[in-house]
């Protein structure tokens, strides 16, 4: 069972990375537009060409994942699904729930409210320092 979960995480990582490689910092807007379509407040900020490239990149990443996993013992039940279905489920489950957590009125470039972020355990905090404001991380741990 653990191997199946790890394989699902690998798929999610590959799908996300495929969009980030093409869109860089604009990946969040791309995901929002893919998940919410015309209901996204940022849909007009994303052109159709970028959306199509992101969709194609994710389909390619899903195909690569299927080829890699098919070679492993135990494989994965999701190999029976098409790459398009894997992408659809990823967007529907993973990014839909993330986008629901975005506070009303938030826009790209706004600071996040980090007041509810869990603190690191003490032994880890002792090895960490605060990350620069430009970093996507809160801490850098060595």
Helices and strands as residue ranges (DSSP letters): H 2-23, G 24-26, H 27-36, G 37-39, G 43-45, H 48-70, G 77-80, H 83-89, I 90-95, H 96-100, H 122-125, E 128-130, E 139-141
